[in-house]
Structures are given as C-alpha cells and as structure tokens.
Amino acid sequence: MQKRPALLWLLAPYALYLGALPLVDRVHPTVLGLPFLFFWLLLATLLTPVAVLLARRADRKRGRA
C-alpha cells in the first residue's frame, strides 16, 4: 500500500464534525446571530468541499487521477 499523505485533508471534516463537537456544544455565544453549535456545523459543512478539493489536487499533482 502506497503512502498518500494528501488524504489527511479528508480527516479535517471528520475532526470538525465529531472530534470537536463536545467542545463547541454551546448555545449562548452567538456568531453572526447563530448559536455557536449551529455556526460550527455550518462552517464544517462549507469547509468539507475545500478539504476534498485539496486532497484531489495533491493526488493529481502526484500523478494519480
């Protein structure tokens, strides 16, 4: 099995969704008028395609389709 360090980008959304979820389970601090937990999940959802794009670019750069 070959090493593919670019796939580590795909761990970022996992960490945002599950790893940090107990740490951000708050209601009172609001960001942009949203409860902090809802803002955190929205941010993780928006960053997931970016992580996939970065992993894909790095794989294509190494000569993988």
CHARMM-style PDB file with segment names, atoms N, HN, CA, C and O in Angstrom:
ATOM      1  N   MET     1       0.836  -1.184   0.000  1.00  0.00      PROA
ATOM      2  CA  MET     1       0.000   0.000   0.000  1.00  0.00      PROA
ATOM      3  C   MET     1       0.875   1.238   0.000  1.00  0.00      PROA
ATOM      4  O   MET     1       1.773   1.376   0.830  1.00  0.00      PROA
ATOM      5  N   GLN     2       0.610   2.132  -0.929  1.00  0.00      PROA
ATOM      6  HN  GLN     2      -0.120   2.020  -1.603  1.00  0.00      PROA
ATOM      7  CA  GLN     2       1.434   3.328  -1.054  1.00  0.00      PROA
ATOM      8  C   GLN     2       0.951   4.409  -0.096  1.00  0.00      PROA
ATOM      9  O   GLN     2      -0.230   4.491   0.242  1.00  0.00      PROA
ATOM     10  N   LYS     3       1.901   5.234   0.328  1.00  0.00      PROA
ATOM     11  HN  LYS     3       2.860   5.167   0.054  1.00  0.00      PROA
ATOM     12  CA  LYS     3       1.556   6.339   1.224  1.00  0.00      PROA
ATOM     13  C   LYS     3       0.891   7.449   0.417  1.00  0.00      PROA
ATOM     14  O   LYS     3       1.355   7.810  -0.665  1.00  0.00      PROA
ATOM     15  N   ARG     4      -0.182   7.974   0.947  1.00  0.00      PROA
ATOM     16  HN  ARG     4      -0.559   7.681   1.826  1.00  0.00      PROA
ATOM     17  CA  ARG     4      -0.895   9.065   0.296  1.00  0.00      PROA
ATOM     18  C   ARG     4      -1.201  10.130   1.346  1.00  0.00      PROA
ATOM     19  O   ARG     4      -2.319  10.197   1.858  1.00  0.00      PROA
ATOM     20  N   PRO     5      -0.215  10.959   1.665  1.00  0.00      PROA
ATOM     21  CA  PRO     5      -0.416  11.959   2.731  1.00  0.00      PROA
ATOM     22  C   PRO     5      -1.482  12.992   2.382  1.00  0.00      PROA
ATOM     23  O   PRO     5      -2.004  13.655   3.279  1.00  0.00      PROA
ATOM     24  N   ALA     6      -1.815  13.142   1.115  1.00  0.00      PROA
ATOM     25  HN  ALA     6      -1.391  12.603   0.387  1.00  0.00      PROA
ATOM     26  CA  ALA     6      -2.833  14.112   0.736  1.00  0.00      PROA
ATOM     27  C   ALA     6      -4.201  13.738   1.289  1.00  0.00      PROA
ATOM     28  O   ALA     6      -5.059  14.602   1.467  1.00  0.00      PROA
ATOM     29  N   LEU     7      -4.404  12.462   1.559  1.00  0.00      PROA
ATOM     30  HN  LEU     7      -3.707  11.760   1.415  1.00  0.00      PROA
ATOM     31  CA  LEU     7      -5.696  12.037   2.082  1.00  0.00      PROA
ATOM     32  C   LEU     7      -5.918  12.482   3.526  1.00  0.00      PROA
ATOM     33  O   LEU     7      -7.024  12.363   4.054  1.00  0.00      PROA
ATOM     34  N   LEU     8      -4.868  12.993   4.160  1.00  0.00      PROA
ATOM     35  HN  LEU     8      -3.969  13.090   3.732  1.00  0.00      PROA
ATOM     36  CA  LEU     8      -5.034  13.528   5.508  1.00  0.00      PROA
ATOM     37  C   LEU     8      -5.964  14.735   5.519  1.00  0.00      PROA
ATOM     38  O   LEU     8      -6.565  15.046   6.547  1.00  0.00      PROA
ATOM     39  N   TRP     9      -6.086  15.422   4.375  1.00  0.00      PROA
ATOM     40  HN  TRP     9      -5.598  15.169   3.539  1.00  0.00      PROA
ATOM     41  CA  TRP     9      -7.036  16.538   4.289  1.00  0.00      PROA
ATOM     42  C   TRP     9      -8.455  16.058   4.563  1.00  0.00      PROA
ATOM     43  O   TRP     9      -9.285  16.826   5.049  1.00  0.00      PROA
ATOM     44  N   LEU    10      -8.739  14.815   4.261  1.00  0.00      PROA
ATOM     45  HN  LEU    10      -8.065  14.191   3.866  1.00  0.00      PROA
ATOM     46  CA  LEU    10     -10.085  14.296   4.453  1.00  0.00      PROA
ATOM     47  C   LEU    10     -10.404  14.019   5.920  1.00  0.00      PROA
ATOM     48  O   LEU    10     -11.559  13.774   6.266  1.00  0.00      PROA
ATOM     49  N   LEU    11      -9.404  14.054   6.771  1.00  0.00      PROA
ATOM     50  HN  LEU    11      -8.466  14.253   6.490  1.00  0.00      PROA
ATOM     51  CA  LEU    11      -9.652  13.906   8.199  1.00  0.00      PROA
ATOM     52  C   LEU    11     -10.122  15.208   8.835  1.00  0.00      PROA
ATOM     53  O   LEU    11     -10.707  15.184   9.918  1.00  0.00      PROA
ATOM     54  N   ALA    12      -9.883  16.328   8.193  1.00  0.00      PROA
ATOM     55  HN  ALA    12      -9.408  16.348   7.313  1.00  0.00      PROA
ATOM     56  CA  ALA    12     -10.283  17.624   8.745  1.00  0.00      PROA
ATOM     57  C   ALA    12     -11.794  17.724   8.943  1.00  0.00      PROA
ATOM     58  O   ALA    12     -12.224  18.125  10.025  1.00  0.00      PROA
ATOM     59  N   PRO    13     -12.624  17.379   7.949  1.00  0.00      PROA
ATOM     60  CA  PRO    13     -14.068  17.449   8.209  1.00  0.00      PROA
ATOM     61  C   PRO    13     -14.516  16.497   9.317  1.00  0.00      PROA
ATOM     62  O   PRO    13     -15.398  16.831  10.107  1.00  0.00      PROA
ATOM     63  N   TYR    14     -13.916  15.329   9.371  1.00  0.00      PROA
ATOM     64  HN  TYR    14     -13.200  15.057   8.729  1.00  0.00      PROA
ATOM     65  CA  TYR    14     -14.252  14.376  10.435  1.00  0.00      PROA
ATOM     66  C   TYR    14     -13.953  14.983  11.803  1.00  0.00      PROA
ATOM     67  O   TYR    14     -14.753  14.878  12.733  1.00  0.00      PROA
ATOM     68  N   ALA    15     -12.790  15.618  11.908  1.00  0.00      PROA
ATOM     69  HN  ALA    15     -12.141  15.704  11.153  1.00  0.00      PROA
ATOM     70  CA  ALA    15     -12.419  16.248  13.174  1.00  0.00      PROA
ATOM     71  C   ALA    15     -13.350  17.409  13.509  1.00  0.00      PROA
ATOM     72  O   ALA    15     -13.702  17.613  14.670  1.00  0.00      PROA
ATOM     73  N   LEU    16     -13.745  18.165  12.493  1.00  0.00      PROA
ATOM     74  HN  LEU    16     -13.459  17.999  11.549  1.00  0.00      PROA
ATOM     75  CA  LEU    16     -14.647  19.286  12.743  1.00  0.00      PROA
ATOM     76  C   LEU    16     -16.027  18.810  13.193  1.00  0.00      PROA
ATOM     77  O   LEU    16     -16.627  19.401  14.091  1.00  0.00      PROA
ATOM     78  N   TYR    17     -16.526  17.750  12.576  1.00  0.00      PROA
ATOM     79  HN  TYR    17     -16.038  17.269  11.847  1.00  0.00      PROA
ATOM     80  CA  TYR    17     -17.863  17.272  12.909  1.00  0.00      PROA
ATOM     81  C   TYR    17     -17.900  16.527  14.234  1.00  0.00      PROA
ATOM     82  O   TYR    17     -18.706  16.850  15.106  1.00  0.00      PROA
ATOM     83  N   LEU    18     -17.036  15.535  14.390  1.00  0.00      PROA
ATOM     84  HN  LEU    18     -16.382  15.273  13.681  1.00  0.00      PROA
ATOM     85  CA  LEU    18     -17.151  14.645  15.539  1.00  0.00      PROA
ATOM     86  C   LEU    18     -16.153  14.932  16.651  1.00  0.00      PROA
ATOM     87  O   LEU    18     -16.502  14.906  17.831  1.00  0.00      PROA
ATOM     88  N   GLY    19     -14.932  15.201  16.276  1.00  0.00      PROA
ATOM     89  HN  GLY    19     -14.648  15.223  15.318  1.00  0.00      PROA
ATOM     90  CA  GLY    19     -13.901  15.368  17.289  1.00  0.00      PROA
ATOM     91  C   GLY    19     -14.100  16.583  18.171  1.00  0.00      PROA
ATOM     92  O   GLY    19     -13.876  16.522  19.380  1.00  0.00      PROA
ATOM     93  N   ALA    20     -14.518  17.682  17.576  1.00  0.00      PROA
ATOM     94  HN  ALA    20     -14.701  17.731  16.594  1.00  0.00      PROA
ATOM     95  CA  ALA    20     -14.658  18.920  18.332  1.00  0.00      PROA
ATOM     96  C   ALA    20     -16.086  19.191  18.775  1.00  0.00      PROA
ATOM     97  O   ALA    20     -16.332  20.175  19.473  1.00  0.00      PROA
ATOM     98  N   LEU    21     -17.023  18.352  18.393  1.00  0.00      PROA
ATOM     99  HN  LEU    21     -16.822  17.553  17.826  1.00  0.00      PROA
ATOM    100  CA  LEU    21     -18.425  18.593  18.713  1.00  0.00      PROA
ATOM    101  C   LEU    21     -18.691  18.730  20.212  1.00  0.00      PROA
ATOM    102  O   LEU    21     -19.430  19.636  20.597  1.00  0.00      PROA
ATOM    103  N   PRO    22     -18.140  17.893  21.068  1.00  0.00      PROA
ATOM    104  CA  PRO    22     -18.392  18.090  22.507  1.00  0.00      PROA
ATOM    105  C   PRO    22     -17.808  19.402  23.038  1.00  0.00      PROA
ATOM    106  O   PRO    22     -18.285  19.929  24.043  1.00  0.00      PROA
ATOM    107  N   LEU    23     -16.797  19.921  22.380  1.00  0.00      PROA
ATOM    108  HN  LEU    23     -16.410  19.493  21.563  1.00  0.00      PROA
ATOM    109  CA  LEU    23     -16.166  21.155  22.845  1.00  0.00      PROA
ATOM    110  C   LEU    23     -16.948  22.407  22.465  1.00  0.00      PROA
ATOM    111  O   LEU    23     -16.828  23.436  23.129  1.00  0.00      PROA
ATOM    112  N   VAL    24     -17.739  22.329  21.415  1.00  0.00      PROA
ATOM    113  HN  VAL    24     -17.836  21.493  20.875  1.00  0.00      PROA
ATOM    114  CA  VAL    24     -18.443  23.518  20.922  1.00  0.00      PROA
ATOM    115  C   VAL    24     -19.938  23.451  21.198  1.00  0.00      PROA
ATOM    116  O   VAL    24     -20.698  24.246  20.646  1.00  0.00      PROA
ATOM    117  N   ASP    25     -20.367  22.537  22.024  1.00  0.00      PROA
ATOM    118  HN  ASP    25     -19.749  21.891  22.473  1.00  0.00      PROA
ATOM    119  CA  ASP    25     -21.784  22.376  22.317  1.00  0.00      PROA
ATOM    120  C   ASP    25     -22.238  23.487  23.271  1.00  0.00      PROA
ATOM    121  O   ASP    25     -22.457  23.257  24.460  1.00  0.00      PROA
ATOM    122  N   ARG    26     -22.370  24.682  22.723  1.00  0.00      PROA
ATOM    123  HN  ARG    26     -22.192  24.869  21.757  1.00  0.00      PROA
ATOM    124  CA  ARG    26     -22.778  25.851  23.490  1.00  0.00      PROA
ATOM    125  C   ARG    26     -23.900  26.559  22.748  1.00  0.00      PROA
ATOM    126  O   ARG    26     -23.977  26.490  21.522  1.00  0.00      PROA
ATOM    127  N   VAL    27     -24.758  27.229  23.478  1.00  0.00      PROA
ATOM    128  HN  VAL    27     -24.695  27.285  24.474  1.00  0.00      PROA
ATOM    129  CA  VAL    27     -25.852  27.968  22.861  1.00  0.00      PROA
ATOM    130  C   VAL    27     -25.641  29.469  22.993  1.00  0.00      PROA
ATOM    131  O   VAL    27     -25.904  30.215  22.049  1.00  0.00      PROA
ATOM    132  N   HSD    28     -25.175  29.916  24.134  1.00  0.00      PROA
ATOM    133  HN  HSD    28     -24.961  29.310  24.900  1.00  0.00      PROA
ATOM    134  CA  HSD    28     -25.151  31.348  24.409  1.00  0.00      PROA
ATOM    135  C   HSD    28     -24.178  32.170  23.585  1.00  0.00      PROA
ATOM    136  O   HSD    28     -24.583  33.242  23.134  1.00  0.00      PROA
ATOM    137  N   PRO    29     -22.958  31.783  23.348  1.00  0.00      PROA
ATOM    138  CA  PRO    29     -22.177  32.618  22.440  1.00  0.00      PROA
ATOM    139  C   PRO    29     -22.764  32.515  21.029  1.00  0.00      PROA
ATOM    140  O   PRO    29     -22.935  31.417  20.500  1.00  0.00      PROA
ATOM    141  N   THR    30     -23.064  33.645  20.437  1.00  0.00      PROA
ATOM    142  HN  THR    30     -22.926  34.537  20.866  1.00  0.00      PROA
ATOM    143  CA  THR    30     -23.617  33.634  19.084  1.00  0.00      PROA
ATOM    144  C   THR    30     -22.611  34.237  18.123  1.00  0.00      PROA
ATOM    145  O   THR    30     -21.869  35.155  18.469  1.00  0.00      PROA
ATOM    146  N   VAL    31     -22.599  33.710  16.921  1.00  0.00      PROA
ATOM    147  HN  VAL    31     -23.202  32.964  16.639  1.00  0.00      PROA
ATOM    148  CA  VAL    31     -21.729  34.196  15.856  1.00  0.00      PROA
ATOM    149  C   VAL    31     -22.625  34.489  14.661  1.00  0.00      PROA
ATOM    150  O   VAL    31     -23.319  33.600  14.167  1.00  0.00      PROA
ATOM    151  N   LEU    32     -22.609  35.717  14.204  1.00  0.00      PROA
ATOM    152  HN  LEU    32     -22.046  36.438  14.606  1.00  0.00      PROA
ATOM    153  CA  LEU    32     -23.460  36.152  13.099  1.00  0.00      PROA
ATOM    154  C   LEU    32     -24.936  35.879  13.375  1.00  0.00      PROA
ATOM    155  O   LEU    32     -25.703  35.590  12.456  1.00  0.00      PROA
ATOM    156  N   GLY    33     -25.324  35.970  14.629  1.00  0.00      PROA
ATOM    157  HN  GLY    33     -24.701  36.204  15.375  1.00  0.00      PROA
ATOM    158  CA  GLY    33     -26.709  35.760  15.018  1.00  0.00      PROA
ATOM    159  C   GLY    33     -27.124  34.306  15.134  1.00  0.00      PROA
ATOM    160  O   GLY    33     -28.298  34.015  15.364  1.00  0.00      PROA
ATOM    161  N   LEU    34     -26.186  33.394  14.980  1.00  0.00      PROA
ATOM    162  HN  LEU    34     -25.232  33.631  14.794  1.00  0.00      PROA
ATOM    163  CA  LEU    34     -26.476  31.959  15.071  1.00  0.00      PROA
ATOM    164  C   LEU    34     -25.911  31.413  16.370  1.00  0.00      PROA
ATOM    165  O   LEU    34     -24.869  31.877  16.831  1.00  0.00      PROA
ATOM    166  N   PRO    35     -26.583  30.432  16.972  1.00  0.00      PROA
ATOM    167  CA  PRO    35     -25.956  29.750  18.113  1.00  0.00      PROA
ATOM    168  C   PRO    35     -24.621  29.140  17.676  1.00  0.00      PROA
ATOM    169  O   PRO    35     -24.468  28.722  16.529  1.00  0.00      PROA
ATOM    170  N   PHE    36     -23.677  29.093  18.583  1.00  0.00      PROA
ATOM    171  HN  PHE    36     -23.801  29.433  19.516  1.00  0.00      PROA
ATOM    172  CA  PHE    36     -22.328  28.694  18.226  1.00  0.00      PROA
ATOM    173  C   PHE    36     -22.275  27.299  17.619  1.00  0.00      PROA
ATOM    174  O   PHE    36     -21.532  27.067  16.665  1.00  0.00      PROA
ATOM    175  N   LEU    37     -23.063  26.357  18.168  1.00  0.00      PROA
ATOM    176  HN  LEU    37     -23.667  26.546  18.943  1.00  0.00      PROA
ATOM    177  CA  LEU    37     -23.051  24.996  17.625  1.00  0.00      PROA
ATOM    178  C   LEU    37     -23.533  24.972  16.170  1.00  0.00      PROA
ATOM    179  O   LEU    37     -22.946  24.292  15.328  1.00  0.00      PROA
ATOM    180  N   PHE    38     -24.594  25.712  15.885  1.00  0.00      PROA
ATOM    181  HN  PHE    38     -25.070  26.264  16.569  1.00  0.00      PROA
ATOM    182  CA  PHE    38     -25.101  25.754  14.508  1.00  0.00      PROA
ATOM    183  C   PHE    38     -24.078  26.394  13.582  1.00  0.00      PROA
ATOM    184  O   PHE    38     -23.879  25.925  12.462  1.00  0.00      PROA
ATOM    185  N   PHE    39     -23.429  27.458  14.037  1.00  0.00      PROA
ATOM    186  HN  PHE    39     -23.592  27.839  14.947  1.00  0.00      PROA
ATOM    187  CA  PHE    39     -22.383  28.104  13.233  1.00  0.00      PROA
ATOM    188  C   PHE    39     -21.234  27.139  12.978  1.00  0.00      PROA
ATOM    189  O   PHE    39     -20.705  27.088  11.867  1.00  0.00      PROA
ATOM    190  N   TRP    40     -20.840  26.370  13.996  1.00  0.00      PROA
ATOM    191  HN  TRP    40     -21.270  26.411  14.898  1.00  0.00      PROA
ATOM    192  CA  TRP    40     -19.743  25.407  13.858  1.00  0.00      PROA
ATOM    193  C   TRP    40     -20.071  24.355  12.809  1.00  0.00      PROA
ATOM    194  O   TRP    40     -19.232  24.041  11.965  1.00  0.00      PROA
ATOM    195  N   LEU    41     -21.289  23.805  12.853  1.00  0.00      PROA
ATOM    196  HN  LEU    41     -21.971  24.060  13.539  1.00  0.00      PROA
ATOM    197  CA  LEU    41     -21.685  22.784  11.885  1.00  0.00      PROA
ATOM    198  C   LEU    41     -21.790  23.364  10.481  1.00  0.00      PROA
ATOM    199  O   LEU    41     -21.437  22.696   9.509  1.00  0.00      PROA
ATOM    200  N   LEU    42     -22.271  24.597  10.363  1.00  0.00      PROA
ATOM    201  HN  LEU    42     -22.558  25.139  11.153  1.00  0.00      PROA
ATOM    202  CA  LEU    42     -22.331  25.259   9.062  1.00  0.00      PROA
ATOM    203  C   LEU    42     -20.927  25.476   8.510  1.00  0.00      PROA
ATOM    204  O   LEU    42     -20.680  25.245   7.326  1.00  0.00      PROA
ATOM    205  N   LEU    43     -20.020  25.913   9.353  1.00  0.00      PROA
ATOM    206  HN  LEU    43     -20.220  26.101  10.314  1.00  0.00      PROA
ATOM    207  CA  LEU    43     -18.629  26.116   8.933  1.00  0.00      PROA
ATOM    208  C   LEU    43     -17.996  24.792   8.487  1.00  0.00      PROA
ATOM    209  O   LEU    43     -17.297  24.754   7.475  1.00  0.00      PROA
ATOM    210  N   ALA    44     -18.234  23.722   9.226  1.00  0.00      PROA
ATOM    211  HN  ALA    44     -18.803  23.753  10.048  1.00  0.00      PROA
ATOM    212  CA  ALA    44     -17.683  22.409   8.858  1.00  0.00      PROA
ATOM    213  C   ALA    44     -18.251  21.944   7.523  1.00  0.00      PROA
ATOM    214  O   ALA    44     -17.535  21.354   6.714  1.00  0.00      PROA
ATOM    215  N   THR    45     -19.535  22.207   7.290  1.00  0.00      PROA
ATOM    216  HN  THR    45     -20.116  22.686   7.948  1.00  0.00      PROA
ATOM    217  CA  THR    45     -20.158  21.813   6.028  1.00  0.00      PROA
ATOM    218  C   THR    45     -19.558  22.587   4.863  1.00  0.00      PROA
ATOM    219  O   THR    45     -19.365  22.029   3.783  1.00  0.00      PROA
ATOM    220  N   LEU    46     -19.264  23.853   5.069  1.00  0.00      PROA
ATOM    221  HN  LEU    46     -19.421  24.306   5.947  1.00  0.00      PROA
ATOM    222  CA  LEU    46     -18.679  24.658   3.999  1.00  0.00      PROA
ATOM    223  C   LEU    46     -17.209  24.332   3.757  1.00  0.00      PROA
ATOM    224  O   LEU    46     -16.713  24.514   2.646  1.00  0.00      PROA
ATOM    225  N   LEU    47     -16.513  23.857   4.772  1.00  0.00      PROA
ATOM    226  HN  LEU    47     -16.916  23.709   5.675  1.00  0.00      PROA
ATOM    227  CA  LEU    47     -15.087  23.529   4.620  1.00  0.00      PROA
ATOM    228  C   LEU    47     -14.845  22.125   4.074  1.00  0.00      PROA
ATOM    229  O   LEU    47     -13.738  21.822   3.631  1.00  0.00      PROA
ATOM    230  N   THR    48     -15.854  21.268   4.099  1.00  0.00      PROA
ATOM    231  HN  THR    48     -16.754  21.513   4.459  1.00  0.00      PROA
ATOM    232  CA  THR    48     -15.686  19.906   3.599  1.00  0.00      PROA
ATOM    233  C   THR    48     -15.328  19.868   2.115  1.00  0.00      PROA
ATOM    234  O   THR    48     -14.390  19.154   1.759  1.00  0.00      PROA
ATOM    235  N   PRO    49     -16.017  20.595   1.220  1.00  0.00      PROA
ATOM    236  CA  PRO    49     -15.597  20.574  -0.186  1.00  0.00      PROA
ATOM    237  C   PRO    49     -14.190  21.127  -0.401  1.00  0.00      PROA
ATOM    238  O   PRO    49     -13.486  20.699  -1.315  1.00  0.00      PROA
ATOM    239  N   VAL    50     -13.785  22.069   0.433  1.00  0.00      PROA
ATOM    240  HN  VAL    50     -14.357  22.417   1.176  1.00  0.00      PROA
ATOM    241  CA  VAL    50     -12.425  22.615   0.321  1.00  0.00      PROA
ATOM    242  C   VAL    50     -11.400  21.533   0.651  1.00  0.00      PROA
ATOM    243  O   VAL    50     -10.380  21.418  -0.028  1.00  0.00      PROA
ATOM    244  N   ALA    51     -11.664  20.743   1.685  1.00  0.00      PROA
ATOM    245  HN  ALA    51     -12.493  20.836   2.237  1.00  0.00      PROA
ATOM    246  CA  ALA    51     -10.743  19.658   2.054  1.00  0.00      PROA
ATOM    247  C   ALA    51     -10.680  18.604   0.955  1.00  0.00      PROA
ATOM    248  O   ALA    51      -9.605  18.087   0.650  1.00  0.00      PROA
ATOM    249  N   VAL    52     -11.819  18.287   0.363  1.00  0.00      PROA
ATOM    250  HN  VAL    52     -12.692  18.707   0.610  1.00  0.00      PROA
ATOM    251  CA  VAL    52     -11.843  17.304  -0.727  1.00  0.00      PROA
ATOM    252  C   VAL    52     -11.075  17.848  -1.930  1.00  0.00      PROA
ATOM    253  O   VAL    52     -10.330  17.110  -2.576  1.00  0.00      PROA
ATOM    254  N   LEU    53     -11.250  19.121  -2.230  1.00  0.00      PROA
ATOM    255  HN  LEU    53     -11.855  19.720  -1.705  1.00  0.00      PROA
ATOM    256  CA  LEU    53     -10.527  19.744  -3.346  1.00  0.00      PROA
ATOM    257  C   LEU    53      -9.017  19.707  -3.111  1.00  0.00      PROA
ATOM    258  O   LEU    53      -8.254  19.401  -4.027  1.00  0.00      PROA
ATOM    259  N   LEU    54      -8.591  20.014  -1.902  1.00  0.00      PROA
ATOM    260  HN  LEU    54      -9.211  20.263  -1.158  1.00  0.00      PROA
ATOM    261  CA  LEU    54      -7.156  19.982  -1.603  1.00  0.00      PROA
ATOM    262  C   LEU    54      -6.586  18.572  -1.714  1.00  0.00      PROA
ATOM    263  O   LEU    54      -5.476  18.390  -2.215  1.00  0.00      PROA
ATOM    264  N   ALA    55      -7.331  17.582  -1.253  1.00  0.00      PROA
ATOM    265  HN  ALA    55      -8.232  17.730  -0.846  1.00  0.00      PROA
ATOM    266  CA  ALA    55      -6.862  16.191  -1.366  1.00  0.00      PROA
ATOM    267  C   ALA    55      -6.798  15.770  -2.831  1.00  0.00      PROA
ATOM    268  O   ALA    55      -5.859  15.088  -3.241  1.00  0.00      PROA
ATOM    269  N   ARG    56      -7.779  16.168  -3.609  1.00  0.00      PROA
ATOM    270  HN  ARG    56      -8.541  16.722  -3.276  1.00  0.00      PROA
ATOM    271  CA  ARG    56      -7.794  15.804  -5.037  1.00  0.00      PROA
ATOM    272  C   ARG    56      -6.636  16.464  -5.781  1.00  0.00      PROA
ATOM    273  O   ARG    56      -5.967  15.832  -6.598  1.00  0.00      PROA
ATOM    274  N   ARG    57      -6.412  17.733  -5.489  1.00  0.00      PROA
ATOM    275  HN  ARG    57      -6.955  18.247  -4.825  1.00  0.00      PROA
ATOM    276  CA  ARG    57      -5.290  18.441  -6.143  1.00  0.00      PROA
ATOM    277  C   ARG    57      -3.957  17.797  -5.819  1.00  0.00      PROA
ATOM    278  O   ARG    57      -3.115  17.621  -6.700  1.00  0.00      PROA
ATOM    279  N   ALA    58      -3.767  17.450  -4.577  1.00  0.00      PROA
ATOM    280  HN  ALA    58      -4.451  17.593  -3.861  1.00  0.00      PROA
ATOM    281  CA  ALA    58      -2.492  16.847  -4.180  1.00  0.00      PROA
ATOM    282  C   ALA    58      -2.321  15.471  -4.842  1.00  0.00      PROA
ATOM    283  O   ALA    58      -1.215  15.108  -5.243  1.00  0.00      PROA
ATOM    284  N   ASP    59      -3.402  14.718  -4.953  1.00  0.00      PROA
ATOM    285  HN  ASP    59      -4.301  15.013  -4.628  1.00  0.00      PROA
ATOM    286  CA  ASP    59      -3.320  13.411  -5.627  1.00  0.00      PROA
ATOM    287  C   ASP    59      -3.017  13.574  -7.107  1.00  0.00      PROA
ATOM    288  O   ASP    59      -2.214  12.824  -7.662  1.00  0.00      PROA
ATOM    289  N   ARG    60      -3.646  14.537  -7.745  1.00  0.00      PROA
ATOM    290  HN  ARG    60      -4.298  15.146  -7.295  1.00  0.00      PROA
ATOM    291  CA  ARG    60      -3.395  14.755  -9.176  1.00  0.00      PROA
ATOM    292  C   ARG    60      -1.980  15.251  -9.408  1.00  0.00      PROA
ATOM    293  O   ARG    60      -1.367  14.937 -10.428  1.00  0.00      PROA
ATOM    294  N   LYS    61      -1.464  16.022  -8.471  1.00  0.00      PROA
ATOM    295  HN  LYS    61      -1.962  16.277  -7.643  1.00  0.00      PROA
ATOM    296  CA  LYS    61      -0.098  16.532  -8.592  1.00  0.00      PROA
ATOM    297  C   LYS    61       0.920  15.393  -8.521  1.00  0.00      PROA
ATOM    298  O   LYS    61       1.983  15.465  -9.138  1.00  0.00      PROA
ATOM    299  N   ARG    62       0.593  14.348  -7.771  1.00  0.00      PROA
ATOM    300  HN  ARG    62      -0.270  14.290  -7.269  1.00  0.00      PROA
ATOM    301  CA  ARG    62       1.493  13.188  -7.662  1.00  0.00      PROA
ATOM    302  C   ARG    62       1.303  12.211  -8.800  1.00  0.00      PROA
ATOM    303  O   ARG    62       1.960  11.171  -8.832  1.00  0.00      PROA
ATOM    304  N   GLY    63       0.408  12.521  -9.748  1.00  0.00      PROA
ATOM    305  HN  GLY    63      -0.126  13.366  -9.722  1.00  0.00      PROA
ATOM    306  CA  GLY    63       0.244  11.682 -10.914  1.00  0.00      PROA
ATOM    307  C   GLY    63      -0.872  10.668 -10.800  1.00  0.00      PROA
ATOM    308  O   GLY    63      -0.949   9.734 -11.598  1.00  0.00      PROA
ATOM    309  N   ARG    64      -1.721  10.839  -9.833  1.00  0.00      PROA
ATOM    310  HN  ARG    64      -1.658  11.598  -9.184  1.00  0.00      PROA
ATOM    311  CA  ARG    64      -2.875   9.937  -9.683  1.00  0.00      PROA
ATOM    312  C   ARG    64      -4.105  10.660 -10.212  1.00  0.00      PROA
ATOM    313  O   ARG    64      -4.231  11.877 -10.074  1.00  0.00      PROA
ATOM    314  N   ALA    65      -4.999   9.908 -10.811  1.00  0.00      PROA
ATOM    315  HN  ALA    65      -4.897   8.919 -10.923  1.00  0.00      PROA
ATOM    316  CA  ALA    65      -6.222  10.505 -11.341  1.00  0.00      PROA
ATOM    317  C   ALA    65      -7.205  10.495 -10.256  1.00  0.00      PROA
ATOM    318  OT1 ALA    65      -8.335  10.948 -10.443  1.00  0.00      PROA
TER     319      ALA     65
END
